[in-house]
């Protein structure tokens, strides 16, 4: 579940192993590039942490972030 905190949408995704986490990151990367809206993220083994906000709007959560978060959720 996404949570809004510190002017960001945040979510941690957990997978079976690194390969699944990395495959997810590739899919998210392609999706983000298509929407021209790129997340801050990190990965350690089977966990992927994603944070979304819109720099051009003053680093706040906007409809662009909500749209990307919903699209990311559909990848699961």
ZIPEJO-V956289 format. One record per residue. N is the residue number from 1. RES is the residue in three letters. PSI is psi in degrees with one decimal (* if undefined). NEAR is the number of other ideal C-beta (glycine too) atoms within 10 Angstrom. D_FIRST is the distance of its C-alpha to the first C-alpha in whole Angstrom. Layout:
{{N RES PSI NEAR D_FIRST} {N RES PSI NEAR D_FIRST}}
This chain:
{{1 UNK 131.8 6 0} {2 UNK 143.0 17 4} {3 UNK 142.2 9 6} {4 UNK 122.5 15 10} {5 UNK 135.6 10 13} {6 UNK 41.6 9 16} {7 UNK 34.0 14 16} {8 UNK 149.6 19 13} {9 UNK 128.9 20 10} {10 UNK 144.1 17 8} {11 UNK 143.7 17 6} {12 UNK 130.1 11 8} {13 UNK 136.9 20 9} {14 UNK 134.9 10 12} {15 UNK 174.6 18 15} {16 UNK -39.9 8 18} {17 UNK -176.4 9 20} {18 UNK -39.9 13 21} {19 UNK -43.2 10 22} {20 UNK -40.9 14 19} {21 UNK -43.3 18 17} {22 UNK -40.2 14 20} {23 UNK -40.4 12 20} {24 UNK -43.3 19 16} {25 UNK -37.7 17 17} {26 UNK -45.5 9 20} {27 UNK -41.6 12 19} {28 UNK -41.0 20 16} {29 UNK -43.2 13 19} {30 UNK -40.4 11 21} {31 UNK -45.8 16 19} {32 UNK -40.6 18 19} {33 UNK -41.1 10 23} {34 UNK -37.6 10 23} {35 UNK -4.3 12 21} {36 UNK 44.9 7 23} {37 UNK 107.1 18 20} {38 UNK 133.1 13 19} {39 UNK 161.4 22 16} {40 UNK 133.5 11 17} {41 UNK 162.8 16 16} {42 UNK 158.0 10 17} {43 UNK 130.4 16 18} {44 UNK 117.2 9 19} {45 UNK -102.2 11 20} {46 UNK 10.8 16 17} {47 UNK 138.2 13 14} {48 UNK 120.5 22 13} {49 UNK 129.9 14 12} {50 UNK 136.6 23 12} {51 UNK 134.7 16 12} {52 UNK 133.1 25 13} {53 UNK 170.1 20 16} {54 UNK 109.7 17 19} {55 UNK -44.1 9 22} {56 UNK -18.7 8 25} {57 UNK 11.3 13 24} {58 UNK 29.4 9 24} {59 UNK 50.4 11 21} {60 UNK 168.4 12 19} {61 UNK 128.1 19 16} {62 UNK -179.1 15 17} {63 UNK -31.3 9 17} {64 UNK -40.6 16 17} {65 UNK -42.5 22 14} {66 UNK -41.2 14 12} {67 UNK -45.3 13 14} {68 UNK -40.7 22 14} {69 UNK -43.1 18 10} {70 UNK -39.2 10 10} {71 UNK -38.4 15 13} {72 UNK -42.8 22 11} {73 UNK -33.6 12 9} {74 UNK -16.1 7 12} {75 UNK -16.8 12 14} {76 UNK * 8 12}}
